[in-house]
Amino acid sequence: MKLLVLTNLFPTPWDPLRGAFNRQQFERLGRRHEVQVLTAVDFRERLRGRCGEVRVPGLATDHFVFVYPPRFGRALHAACWLLSLLLQRGRRLRAAGYDGILASWAYPDAVAAGWLARLLGIPYVVKVHGSDLNVQATHALRRPQIAAALRGAAAVVAVSRALAGKAVALGADPARVHAIYNGVDGRRFAPGDRAAARARLGLEDGGTLLLYVGNLKESKGCLDLLEAFAALAATQPQARLAYVGEGACRAALAARAQVLGVATRVRLAGAMPHEALPDWFRAADLLCLPSHNEGVPNVVLEAMACGTPVVATRVGGIPEVVPAYAGRLVPPGDRDALADALVKATAQAWDHAAIAEHARGFNWDTNIDRLDAILRQTLRAGVAAEVPR
């Protein structure tokens, strides 16, 4: 089939590390179909300089600039998204002869993609990830747009059962909703020697190392983790915390670490390419991800694939993939509970081999087989999009 993927979650020259999970999935999908990925680039990001180049084997990749009125009118973003796309790529899209569209992210991407599918007379599938339903769909003017896009889709693919339930609650036909966990590249993410990994990263060999991997933003719980770490550090003088990622909270984390007296034990390592992450997971005693909302974050699956236990929040699909022998879960935003979980987890004897074996169940071959079957069944039926006006 000839497929058009529309998303904001994919690497671009302005953000080469973005959407690594989608890059892995779409690259594999491109081995079975003719796939073009068209990525929306925020106009403010586009004004900044390029950070690198993006080349994904087997995929045709392109981008368009998403222009919208800043600081207000979020309910108009889907319309702005579609208008930006049509003005910049409309003629090419009409002439391409796609069999269907896969939209990855509910708002504004999937809403606009549903309207585009109707214009082109082709079916579309929506892939939802987490906060696109958990957060975006809670807003009064965005919720009906998202609900309409889900109802009109030939299929909805969710990264967890919890998120699939959210899609059904928004009005999606249960028979068209599928939960497919993301995969892990088992050749890259596998157990290894901790001391060797720390040496390669230039880290001290001794002491407990807690690791956070992700965007440095408040909703990911990075500030909660710092407060909880300070409580742990008071009883474990050798404990350290490393943040791998970038984001709006970087300065706040550095300042707060100074106030808490743990600045010398907190490392803000910055963003890392995906291929650099395995050594960070192997080097760590625990992966800590206290997000306030989630789908199923790939860093949790990848850490477990390296045999590393997880301390995370009981949100989204995380309880579906982290059994008791692989980690500890706490309520979101509860810093005291998080600190207690860190203390207990650092004292616990973990079966790292069992954790890695559990994670082998999350693999890209199974993921692509299921996604491919859904796309073939729904898009080859040739039913045009039925998006409510």
C-alpha atoms as a printed R data frame, in Angstrom:
    type eleno elety resid chain resno       x       y      z
1   ATOM     1    CA   MET     A     1   0.000   0.000  0.000
2   ATOM     2    CA   LYS     A     2   0.968   3.622 -0.369
3   ATOM     3    CA   LEU     A     3   0.627   5.272  3.041
4   ATOM     4    CA   LEU     A     4   0.846   8.859  4.215
5   ATOM     5    CA   VAL     A     5   1.900   9.329  7.845
6   ATOM     6    CA   LEU     A     6   1.012  12.690  9.381
7   ATOM     7    CA   THR     A     7   2.455  13.576 12.770
8   ATOM     8    CA   ASN     A     8   4.434  16.037 14.853
9   ATOM     9    CA   LEU     A     9   6.243  13.161 16.589
10  ATOM    10    CA   PHE     A    10   9.096  12.376 14.230
11  ATOM    11    CA   PRO     A    11  12.688  13.586 13.843
12  ATOM    12    CA   THR     A    12  13.235  16.791 11.864
13  ATOM    13    CA   PRO     A    13  16.348  18.861 11.112
14  ATOM    14    CA   TRP     A    14  15.231  21.190 13.921
15  ATOM    15    CA   ASP     A    15  14.711  18.366 16.431
16  ATOM    16    CA   PRO     A    16  16.573  15.225 15.268
17  ATOM    17    CA   LEU     A    17  15.872  13.315 18.499
18  ATOM    18    CA   ARG     A    18  12.102  13.766 18.470
19  ATOM    19    CA   GLY     A    19   9.765  10.778 18.354
20  ATOM    20    CA   ALA     A    20  12.373   7.999 18.368
21  ATOM    21    CA   PHE     A    21   9.628   5.408 18.937
22  ATOM    22    CA   ASN     A    22   7.780   6.566 15.802
23  ATOM    23    CA   ARG     A    23  11.002   6.578 13.804
24  ATOM    24    CA   GLN     A    24  11.619   2.958 14.756
25  ATOM    25    CA   GLN     A    25   8.063   1.906 14.015
26  ATOM    26    CA   PHE     A    26   7.659   3.742 10.713
27  ATOM    27    CA   GLU     A    27  11.054   2.601  9.465
28  ATOM    28    CA   ARG     A    28   9.951  -1.008  9.941
29  ATOM    29    CA   LEU     A    29   6.552  -0.281  8.406
30  ATOM    30    CA   GLY     A    30   8.416   1.134  5.400
31  ATOM    31    CA   ARG     A    31   9.885  -2.305  4.738
32  ATOM    32    CA   ARG     A    32   6.394  -3.583  3.969
33  ATOM    33    CA   HIS     A    33   4.704  -0.590  2.312
34  ATOM    34    CA   GLU     A    34   5.517   2.607  0.474
35  ATOM    35    CA   VAL     A    35   5.470   5.086  3.342
36  ATOM    36    CA   GLN     A    36   5.847   8.857  3.273
37  ATOM    37    CA   VAL     A    37   6.162  10.630  6.625
38  ATOM    38    CA   LEU     A    38   5.113  14.283  6.582
39  ATOM    39    CA   THR     A    39   6.024  15.983  9.857
40  ATOM    40    CA   ALA     A    40   4.524  19.194 11.219
41  ATOM    41    CA   VAL     A    41   7.189  21.650 12.417
42  ATOM    42    CA   ASP     A    42   6.055  24.418 14.767
43  ATOM    43    CA   PHE     A    43   6.765  27.781 13.113
44  ATOM    44    CA   ARG     A    44   8.622  29.013 16.207
45  ATOM    45    CA   GLU     A    45  10.912  26.012 16.065
46  ATOM    46    CA   ARG     A    46  11.386  26.518 12.331
47  ATOM    47    CA   LEU     A    47  12.759  30.014 12.994
48  ATOM    48    CA   ARG     A    48  15.622  28.492 14.962
49  ATOM    49    CA   GLY     A    49  18.620  27.003 13.235
50  ATOM    50    CA   ARG     A    50  18.873  23.394 12.104
51  ATOM    51    CA   CYS     A    51  20.361  20.951 14.590
52  ATOM    52    CA   GLY     A    52  21.107  18.100 12.183
53  ATOM    53    CA   GLU     A    53  19.862  16.035  9.290
54  ATOM    54    CA   VAL     A    54  17.280  13.260  9.211
55  ATOM    55    CA   ARG     A    55  17.686  10.226  6.993
56  ATOM    56    CA   VAL     A    56  15.592   7.147  7.687
57  ATOM    57    CA   PRO     A    57  16.261   4.140  5.426
58  ATOM    58    CA   GLY     A    58  13.263   3.076  3.363
59  ATOM    59    CA   LEU     A    59  11.149   6.131  4.173
60  ATOM    60    CA   ALA     A    60  10.319   9.226  2.176
61  ATOM    61    CA   THR     A    61  10.375  12.043  4.707
62  ATOM    62    CA   ASP     A    62   9.289  15.652  4.404
63  ATOM    63    CA   HIS     A    63   7.941  18.410  6.633
64  ATOM    64    CA   PHE     A    64   5.672  21.421  6.550
65  ATOM    65    CA   VAL     A    65   5.571  24.464  8.807
66  ATOM    66    CA   PHE     A    66   2.612  24.556 11.203
67  ATOM    67    CA   VAL     A    67   1.562  28.196 11.559
68  ATOM    68    CA   TYR     A    68  -1.000  29.266 14.165
69  ATOM    69    CA   PRO     A    69  -1.856  32.261 16.372
70  ATOM    70    CA   PRO     A    70   0.357  31.922 19.451
71  ATOM    71    CA   ARG     A    71  -0.880  32.140 23.044
72  ATOM    72    CA   PHE     A    72  -4.577  31.845 22.207
73  ATOM    73    CA   GLY     A    73  -7.003  30.002 19.970
74  ATOM    74    CA   ARG     A    74  -5.886  26.445 20.794
75  ATOM    75    CA   ALA     A    75  -9.284  25.216 19.621
76  ATOM    76    CA   LEU     A    76  -8.384  26.528 16.145
77  ATOM    77    CA   HIS     A    77  -5.094  24.657 15.890
78  ATOM    78    CA   ALA     A    78  -6.493  21.747 13.868
79  ATOM    79    CA   ALA     A    79  -7.880  24.145 11.270
80  ATOM    80    CA   CYS     A    80  -4.565  26.020 11.179
81  ATOM    81    CA   TRP     A    81  -2.711  22.703 10.906
82  ATOM    82    CA   LEU     A    82  -4.765  21.637  7.886
83  ATOM    83    CA   LEU     A    83  -4.568  25.047  6.218
84  ATOM    84    CA   SER     A    84  -0.777  25.107  6.690
85  ATOM    85    CA   LEU     A    85  -0.516  21.644  5.177
86  ATOM    86    CA   LEU     A    86  -2.723  22.363  2.172
87  ATOM    87    CA   LEU     A    87  -1.033  25.666  1.335
88  ATOM    88    CA   GLN     A    88   2.415  24.081  1.397
89  ATOM    89    CA   ARG     A    89   1.808  20.530  0.160
90  ATOM    90    CA   GLY     A    90  -1.796  20.415 -1.080
91  ATOM    91    CA   ARG     A    91  -1.112  19.901 -4.799
92  ATOM    92    CA   ARG     A    92   1.367  17.110 -4.109
93  ATOM    93    CA   LEU     A    93  -1.021  15.367 -1.720
94  ATOM    94    CA   ARG     A    94  -3.882  15.395 -4.225
95  ATOM    95    CA   ALA     A    95  -1.693  13.892 -6.956
96  ATOM    96    CA   ALA     A    96   0.023  11.228 -4.816
97  ATOM    97    CA   GLY     A    97  -2.693   8.554 -4.883
98  ATOM    98    CA   TYR     A    98  -2.408   7.383 -1.296
99  ATOM    99    CA   ASP     A    99  -4.345   4.332 -0.125
100 ATOM   100    CA   GLY     A   100  -4.796   5.805  3.319
101 ATOM   101    CA   ILE     A   101  -3.463   8.020  6.101
102 ATOM   102    CA   LEU     A   102  -1.952   7.101  9.460
103 ATOM   103    CA   ALA     A   103  -2.163  10.056 11.879
104 ATOM   104    CA   SER     A   104   0.061   9.773 14.938
105 ATOM   105    CA   TRP     A   105  -1.177  12.097 17.745
106 ATOM   106    CA   ALA     A   106  -4.795  13.047 18.290
107 ATOM   107    CA   TYR     A   107  -4.758  16.850 18.373
108 ATOM   108    CA   PRO     A   108  -4.341  18.717 16.191
109 ATOM   109    CA   ASP     A   109  -2.763  16.082 13.933
110 ATOM   110    CA   ALA     A   110  -5.488  13.441 13.732
111 ATOM   111    CA   VAL     A   111  -8.311  15.984 13.660
112 ATOM   112    CA   ALA     A   112  -6.745  17.715 10.648
113 ATOM   113    CA   ALA     A   113  -5.837  14.367  9.072
114 ATOM   114    CA   GLY     A   114  -9.467  13.282  9.277
115 ATOM   115    CA   TRP     A   115 -10.552  16.381  7.381
116 ATOM   116    CA   LEU     A   116  -7.804  15.828  4.801
117 ATOM   117    CA   ALA     A   117  -8.832  12.187  4.352
118 ATOM   118    CA   ARG     A   118 -12.358  13.318  3.639
119 ATOM   119    CA   LEU     A   119 -11.090  15.793  1.016
120 ATOM   120    CA   LEU     A   120  -9.019  13.059 -0.644
121 ATOM   121    CA   GLY     A   121 -11.732  10.407 -0.343
122 ATOM   122    CA   ILE     A   122  -9.523   7.881  1.462
123 ATOM   123    CA   PRO     A   123  -9.683   6.146  4.866
124 ATOM   124    CA   TYR     A   124  -7.481   7.039  7.826
125 ATOM   125    CA   VAL     A   125  -6.205   5.406 11.015
126 ATOM   126    CA   VAL     A   126  -5.433   7.312 14.238
127 ATOM   127    CA   LYS     A   127  -2.626   6.373 16.616
128 ATOM   128    CA   VAL     A   128  -2.908   7.858 20.123
129 ATOM   129    CA   HIS     A   129  -0.070   8.080 22.627
130 ATOM   130    CA   GLY     A   130  -1.134   9.476 26.009
131 ATOM   131    CA   SER     A   131  -1.544  13.153 26.783
132 ATOM   132    CA   ASP     A   132  -3.210  13.708 23.406
133 ATOM   133    CA   LEU     A   133  -6.247  12.043 25.018
134 ATOM   134    CA   ASN     A   134  -5.435  12.311 28.726
135 ATOM   135    CA   VAL     A   135  -4.890  16.092 28.559
136 ATOM   136    CA   GLN     A   136  -6.018  17.539 25.225
137 ATOM   137    CA   ALA     A   137  -9.407  15.802 25.342
138 ATOM   138    CA   THR     A   138 -10.231  17.371 28.708
139 ATOM   139    CA   HIS     A   139 -10.585  20.830 27.089
140 ATOM   140    CA   ALA     A   140 -14.165  21.694 26.173
141 ATOM   141    CA   LEU     A   141 -13.535  22.964 22.646
142 ATOM   142    CA   ARG     A   142 -10.943  20.364 21.681
143 ATOM   143    CA   ARG     A   143 -12.766  17.336 23.053
144 ATOM   144    CA   PRO     A   144 -15.567  17.247 20.420
145 ATOM   145    CA   GLN     A   145 -13.015  17.658 17.614
146 ATOM   146    CA   ILE     A   146 -10.963  14.729 18.921
147 ATOM   147    CA   ALA     A   147 -14.083  12.628 19.469
148 ATOM   148    CA   ALA     A   148 -15.232  13.257 15.887
149 ATOM   149    CA   ALA     A   149 -11.820  12.281 14.526
150 ATOM   150    CA   LEU     A   150 -11.864   9.022 16.486
151 ATOM   151    CA   ARG     A   151 -15.414   8.186 15.388
152 ATOM   152    CA   GLY     A   152 -14.554   8.776 11.741
153 ATOM   153    CA   ALA     A   153 -11.369   6.715 11.770
154 ATOM   154    CA   ALA     A   154 -11.227   3.315 10.117
155 ATOM   155    CA   ALA     A   155  -9.268   2.201 13.191
156 ATOM   156    CA   VAL     A   156  -7.763   3.654 16.362
157 ATOM   157    CA   VAL     A   157  -4.459   2.284 17.629
158 ATOM   158    CA   ALA     A   158  -3.602   2.991 21.281
159 ATOM   159    CA   VAL     A   159  -0.303   2.258 23.005
160 ATOM   160    CA   SER     A   160  -2.043   0.805 26.081
161 ATOM   161    CA   ARG     A   161  -5.333  -0.749 27.145
162 ATOM   162    CA   ALA     A   162  -6.000   2.228 29.421
163 ATOM   163    CA   LEU     A   163  -5.683   4.615 26.492
164 ATOM   164    CA   ALA     A   164  -7.845   2.385 24.326
165 ATOM   165    CA   GLY     A   165 -10.532   2.722 26.987
166 ATOM   166    CA   LYS     A   166 -10.225   6.512 26.802
167 ATOM   167    CA   ALA     A   167 -10.771   6.359 23.044
168 ATOM   168    CA   VAL     A   168 -13.916   4.262 23.487
169 ATOM   169    CA   ALA     A   169 -15.176   6.670 26.163
170 ATOM   170    CA   LEU     A   170 -14.806   9.470 23.614
171 ATOM   171    CA   GLY     A   171 -17.096   7.632 21.220
172 ATOM   172    CA   ALA     A   172 -14.787   5.463 19.124
173 ATOM   173    CA   ASP     A   173 -16.336   2.160 18.007
174 ATOM   174    CA   PRO     A   174 -14.894  -0.504 20.372
175 ATOM   175    CA   ALA     A   175 -14.584  -2.900 17.438
176 ATOM   176    CA   ARG     A   176 -12.229  -0.440 15.731
177 ATOM   177    CA   VAL     A   177 -10.014   0.281 18.749
178 ATOM   178    CA   HIS     A   178  -6.823  -1.744 19.209
179 ATOM   179    CA   ALA     A   179  -4.212  -1.667 21.977
180 ATOM   180    CA   ILE     A   180  -0.697  -2.333 20.671
181 ATOM   181    CA   TYR     A   181   2.291  -1.801 22.936
182 ATOM   182    CA   ASN     A   182   5.335  -0.162 21.411
183 ATOM   183    CA   GLY     A   183   8.385  -2.304 20.841
184 ATOM   184    CA   VAL     A   184  11.998  -2.368 21.944
185 ATOM   185    CA   ASP     A   185  15.027  -3.072 19.779
186 ATOM   186    CA   GLY     A   186  16.337  -6.089 21.661
187 ATOM   187    CA   ARG     A   187  19.657  -6.089 19.814
188 ATOM   188    CA   ARG     A   188  20.452  -2.630 21.180
189 ATOM   189    CA   PHE     A   189  18.690  -2.656 24.556
190 ATOM   190    CA   ALA     A   190  19.972  -5.658 26.499
191 ATOM   191    CA   PRO     A   191  21.672  -6.294 29.853
192 ATOM   192    CA   GLY     A   192  25.351  -5.459 30.169
193 ATOM   193    CA   ASP     A   193  28.101  -4.868 32.693
194 ATOM   194    CA   ARG     A   194  27.236  -1.900 34.933
195 ATOM   195    CA   ALA     A   195  30.812  -0.935 35.756
196 ATOM   196    CA   ALA     A   196  31.777  -0.992 32.083
197 ATOM   197    CA   ALA     A   197  28.770   1.150 31.152
198 ATOM   198    CA   ARG     A   198  29.645   3.699 33.842
199 ATOM   199    CA   ALA     A   199  33.231   3.803 32.641
200 ATOM   200    CA   ARG     A   200  32.133   4.486 29.055
201 ATOM   201    CA   LEU     A   201  29.913   7.326 30.310
202 ATOM   202    CA   GLY     A   202  32.600   8.785 32.567
203 ATOM   203    CA   LEU     A   203  30.616   8.046 35.727
204 ATOM   204    CA   GLU     A   204  31.934   6.957 39.117
205 ATOM   205    CA   ASP     A   205  31.685   3.221 39.618
206 ATOM   206    CA   GLY     A   206  30.478   3.221 43.222
207 ATOM   207    CA   GLY     A   207  27.210   4.388 44.753
208 ATOM   208    CA   THR     A   208  23.573   4.227 43.720
209 ATOM   209    CA   LEU     A   209  22.672   5.939 40.445
210 ATOM   210    CA   LEU     A   210  19.081   7.008 39.768
211 ATOM   211    CA   LEU     A   211  18.235   7.854 36.171
212 ATOM   212    CA   TYR     A   212  15.557  10.002 34.566
213 ATOM   213    CA   VAL     A   213  15.185   9.943 30.758
214 ATOM   214    CA   GLY     A   214  12.721  12.253 29.027
215 ATOM   215    CA   ASN     A   215  11.626  15.821 28.516
216 ATOM   216    CA   LEU     A   216  12.427  18.106 31.422
217 ATOM   217    CA   LYS     A   217   8.944  19.448 32.006
218 ATOM   218    CA   GLU     A   218   6.804  19.623 35.102
219 ATOM   219    CA   SER     A   219   4.143  17.186 33.870
220 ATOM   220    CA   LYS     A   220   6.819  14.504 33.553
221 ATOM   221    CA   GLY     A   221   7.461  14.758 37.295
222 ATOM   222    CA   CYS     A   222  11.123  15.768 36.988
223 ATOM   223    CA   LEU     A   223  10.742  18.297 39.827
224 ATOM   224    CA   ASP     A   224   8.947  15.730 41.992
225 ATOM   225    CA   LEU     A   225  11.882  13.391 41.477
226 ATOM   226    CA   LEU     A   226  14.422  15.979 42.599
227 ATOM   227    CA   GLU     A   227  12.537  16.594 45.856
228 ATOM   228    CA   ALA     A   228  12.257  12.850 46.486
229 ATOM   229    CA   PHE     A   229  15.938  12.353 45.686
230 ATOM   230    CA   ALA     A   230  16.886  14.966 48.303
231 ATOM   231    CA   ALA     A   231  15.139  12.834 50.928
232 ATOM   232    CA   LEU     A   232  17.002   9.737 49.735
233 ATOM   233    CA   ALA     A   233  20.328  11.580 49.579
234 ATOM   234    CA   ALA     A   234  20.052  12.494 53.252
235 ATOM   235    CA   THR     A   235  20.425   8.806 54.154
236 ATOM   236    CA   GLN     A   236  22.594   7.628 51.237
237 ATOM   237    CA   PRO     A   237  25.625   9.930 50.865
238 ATOM   238    CA   GLN     A   238  26.851   8.112 47.737
239 ATOM   239    CA   ALA     A   239  23.545   8.277 45.842
240 ATOM   240    CA   ARG     A   240  23.437  10.295 42.615
241 ATOM   241    CA   LEU     A   241  20.756  11.364 40.161
242 ATOM   242    CA   ALA     A   242  21.201  11.867 36.410
243 ATOM   243    CA   TYR     A   243  18.730  13.573 34.096
244 ATOM   244    CA   VAL     A   244  19.046  12.688 30.405
245 ATOM   245    CA   GLY     A   245  16.957  15.098 28.361
246 ATOM   246    CA   GLU     A   246  16.241  18.766 27.771
247 ATOM   247    CA   GLY     A   247  13.273  20.990 28.452
248 ATOM   248    CA   ALA     A   248  11.772  24.021 30.119
249 ATOM   249    CA   CYS     A   249  12.550  22.824 33.664
250 ATOM   250    CA   ARG     A   250  16.314  22.555 33.241
251 ATOM   251    CA   ALA     A   251  17.068  25.902 34.900
252 ATOM   252    CA   ALA     A   252  14.544  25.241 37.678
253 ATOM   253    CA   LEU     A   253  16.130  21.854 38.386
254 ATOM   254    CA   ALA     A   254  19.612  23.361 38.615
255 ATOM   255    CA   ALA     A   255  18.433  26.135 40.932
256 ATOM   256    CA   ARG     A   256  16.419  23.840 43.179
257 ATOM   257    CA   ALA     A   257  19.281  21.349 43.451
258 ATOM   258    CA   GLN     A   258  21.431  24.181 44.810
259 ATOM   259    CA   VAL     A   259  18.772  25.099 47.382
260 ATOM   260    CA   LEU     A   260  18.400  21.464 48.449
261 ATOM   261    CA   GLY     A   261  22.160  21.058 48.782
262 ATOM   262    CA   VAL     A   262  22.418  18.213 46.266
263 ATOM   263    CA   ALA     A   263  23.751  20.081 43.232
264 ATOM   264    CA   THR     A   264  27.047  18.168 43.251
265 ATOM   265    CA   ARG     A   265  25.125  14.899 43.162
266 ATOM   266    CA   VAL     A   266  22.723  15.803 40.349
267 ATOM   267    CA   ARG     A   267  23.875  15.648 36.745
268 ATOM   268    CA   LEU     A   268  21.959  17.356 33.953
269 ATOM   269    CA   ALA     A   269  23.421  15.388 31.059
270 ATOM   270    CA   GLY     A   270  21.312  16.956 28.318
271 ATOM   271    CA   ALA     A   271  19.579  15.252 25.416
272 ATOM   272    CA   MET     A   272  21.159  12.102 24.017
273 ATOM   273    CA   PRO     A   273  20.738  10.257 20.715
274 ATOM   274    CA   HIS     A   274  18.662   7.118 21.026
275 ATOM   275    CA   GLU     A   275  21.634   4.830 20.394
276 ATOM   276    CA   ALA     A   276  23.396   6.297 23.467
277 ATOM   277    CA   LEU     A   277  20.653   5.324 25.914
278 ATOM   278    CA   PRO     A   278  21.464   1.619 26.494
279 ATOM   279    CA   ASP     A   279  24.623   2.437 28.462
280 ATOM   280    CA   TRP     A   280  22.699   4.903 30.634
281 ATOM   281    CA   PHE     A   281  20.134   2.216 31.471
282 ATOM   282    CA   ARG     A   282  22.882  -0.336 32.205
283 ATOM   283    CA   ALA     A   283  24.758   2.166 34.367
284 ATOM   284    CA   ALA     A   284  21.709   2.991 36.501
285 ATOM   285    CA   ASP     A   285  20.390   1.148 39.531
286 ATOM   286    CA   LEU     A   286  16.884   2.474 38.873
287 ATOM   287    CA   LEU     A   287  15.002   4.289 36.135
288 ATOM   288    CA   CYS     A   288  12.700   6.885 37.718
289 ATOM   289    CA   LEU     A   289   9.797   8.330 35.726
290 ATOM   290    CA   PRO     A   290   7.192  10.010 37.980
291 ATOM   291    CA   SER     A   291   4.983  11.395 35.168
292 ATOM   292    CA   HIS     A   292   1.610  12.933 35.943
293 ATOM   293    CA   ASN     A   293   0.087  11.318 32.834
294 ATOM   294    CA   GLU     A   294   1.370   8.816 30.286
295 ATOM   295    CA   GLY     A   295   0.548   6.255 27.650
296 ATOM   296    CA   VAL     A   296   3.329   3.683 27.827
297 ATOM   297    CA   PRO     A   297   6.686   5.504 27.736
298 ATOM   298    CA   ASN     A   298   9.263   3.609 25.696
299 ATOM   299    CA   VAL     A   299  12.017   4.482 28.169
300 ATOM   300    CA   VAL     A   300  10.297   2.212 30.711
301 ATOM   301    CA   LEU     A   301  10.302  -0.701 28.269
302 ATOM   302    CA   GLU     A   302  13.882  -0.020 27.192
303 ATOM   303    CA   ALA     A   303  15.151   0.206 30.770
304 ATOM   304    CA   MET     A   304  13.540  -3.124 31.651
305 ATOM   305    CA   ALA     A   305  15.032  -4.663 28.494
306 ATOM   306    CA   CYS     A   306  18.433  -3.767 29.979
307 ATOM   307    CA   GLY     A   307  17.416  -5.471 33.240
308 ATOM   308    CA   THR     A   308  16.991  -2.174 35.092
309 ATOM   309    CA   PRO     A   309  14.072  -1.898 37.565
310 ATOM   310    CA   VAL     A   310  11.678   1.044 37.405
311 ATOM   311    CA   VAL     A   311  10.146   3.440 39.905
312 ATOM   312    CA   ALA     A   312   7.251   5.216 38.223
313 ATOM   313    CA   THR     A   313   3.767   6.558 38.759
314 ATOM   314    CA   ARG     A   314   0.604   4.508 38.532
315 ATOM   315    CA   VAL     A   315  -0.764   6.341 35.484
316 ATOM   316    CA   GLY     A   316  -1.857   5.420 31.973
317 ATOM   317    CA   GLY     A   317  -0.539   2.092 30.748
318 ATOM   318    CA   ILE     A   318   2.467   1.926 33.085
319 ATOM   319    CA   PRO     A   319   0.759  -0.551 35.493
320 ATOM   320    CA   GLU     A   320   0.065  -2.786 32.473
321 ATOM   321    CA   VAL     A   321   3.755  -3.223 31.662
322 ATOM   322    CA   VAL     A   322   5.583  -2.977 35.018
323 ATOM   323    CA   PRO     A   323   4.940  -6.038 37.220
324 ATOM   324    CA   ALA     A   324   5.851  -6.006 40.901
325 ATOM   325    CA   TYR     A   325   9.094  -7.905 40.287
326 ATOM   326    CA   ALA     A   326  10.235  -5.200 37.825
327 ATOM   327    CA   GLY     A   327   9.524  -2.032 39.785
328 ATOM   328    CA   ARG     A   328   7.507   0.034 42.218
329 ATOM   329    CA   LEU     A   329   4.594   2.341 41.358
330 ATOM   330    CA   VAL     A   330   3.344   5.368 43.285
331 ATOM   331    CA   PRO     A   331   0.500   7.896 42.910
332 ATOM   332    CA   PRO     A   332   1.329  10.855 40.649
333 ATOM   333    CA   GLY     A   333   2.462  14.024 42.397
334 ATOM   334    CA   ASP     A   334   2.972  12.284 45.766
335 ATOM   335    CA   ARG     A   335   6.570  13.224 46.587
336 ATOM   336    CA   ASP     A   336   6.563  11.492 49.963
337 ATOM   337    CA   ALA     A   337   5.413   8.214 48.413
338 ATOM   338    CA   LEU     A   338   8.003   8.630 45.671
339 ATOM   339    CA   ALA     A   339  10.799   9.179 48.193
340 ATOM   340    CA   ASP     A   340   9.676   6.094 50.154
341 ATOM   341    CA   ALA     A   341   9.605   4.012 46.944
342 ATOM   342    CA   LEU     A   342  13.129   5.147 46.039
343 ATOM   343    CA   VAL     A   343  14.455   4.186 49.478
344 ATOM   344    CA   LYS     A   344  12.816   0.747 49.333
345 ATOM   345    CA   ALA     A   345  13.769   0.129 45.704
346 ATOM   346    CA   THR     A   346  17.446   0.923 46.316
347 ATOM   347    CA   ALA     A   347  17.467  -1.568 49.192
348 ATOM   348    CA   GLN     A   348  15.648  -4.306 47.266
349 ATOM   349    CA   ALA     A   349  17.387  -7.253 45.610
350 ATOM   350    CA   TRP     A   350  16.114  -7.278 42.022
351 ATOM   351    CA   ASP     A   351  16.152 -10.208 39.607
352 ATOM   352    CA   HIS     A   352  17.624  -8.359 36.636
353 ATOM   353    CA   ALA     A   353  17.450 -11.391 34.349
354 ATOM   354    CA   ALA     A   354  13.719 -11.817 35.047
355 ATOM   355    CA   ILE     A   355  13.129  -8.124 34.329
356 ATOM   356    CA   ALA     A   356  14.938  -8.371 30.994
357 ATOM   357    CA   GLU     A   357  13.060 -11.544 30.092
358 ATOM   358    CA   HIS     A   358   9.736  -9.812 30.788
359 ATOM   359    CA   ALA     A   359  10.701  -6.922 28.506
360 ATOM   360    CA   ARG     A   360  11.414  -9.275 25.603
361 ATOM   361    CA   GLY     A   361   7.654  -9.517 25.179
362 ATOM   362    CA   PHE     A   362   7.669  -5.933 23.883
363 ATOM   363    CA   ASN     A   363   9.280  -6.204 20.480
364 ATOM   364    CA   TRP     A   364   8.926  -4.370 17.185
365 ATOM   365    CA   ASP     A   365   8.252  -7.508 15.131
366 ATOM   366    CA   THR     A   366   5.044  -8.204 17.044
367 ATOM   367    CA   ASN     A   367   4.123  -4.519 17.000
368 ATOM   368    CA   ILE     A   368   4.538  -4.198 13.229
369 ATOM   369    CA   ASP     A   369   2.759  -7.478 12.513
370 ATOM   370    CA   ARG     A   370  -0.301  -6.237 14.403
371 ATOM   371    CA   LEU     A   371  -0.204  -2.716 12.994
372 ATOM   372    CA   ASP     A   372   0.274  -4.057  9.461
373 ATOM   373    CA   ALA     A   373  -2.716  -6.380  9.842
374 ATOM   374    CA   ILE     A   374  -4.912  -3.500 11.015
375 ATOM   375    CA   LEU     A   375  -3.808  -1.245  8.157
376 ATOM   376    CA   ARG     A   376  -4.354  -3.944  5.541
377 ATOM   377    CA   GLN     A   377  -7.786  -4.820  6.890
378 ATOM   378    CA   THR     A   378  -9.055  -1.259  7.270
379 ATOM   379    CA   LEU     A   379  -7.350   0.718  4.520
380 ATOM   380    CA   ARG     A   380  -7.573  -1.892  1.782
381 ATOM   381    CA   ALA     A   381 -11.314  -1.988  2.346
382 ATOM   382    CA   GLY     A   382 -11.205   1.394  0.623
383 ATOM   383    CA   VAL     A   383 -13.850   3.028  2.789
384 ATOM   384    CA   ALA     A   384 -13.522   6.796  2.576
385 ATOM   385    CA   ALA     A   385 -13.335   8.834  5.762
386 ATOM   386    CA   GLU     A   386 -16.641   9.548  7.423
387 ATOM   387    CA   VAL     A   387 -15.771  12.541  9.561
388 ATOM   388    CA   PRO     A   388 -18.840  14.280 10.990
389 ATOM   389    CA   ARG     A   389 -19.199  17.821  9.736
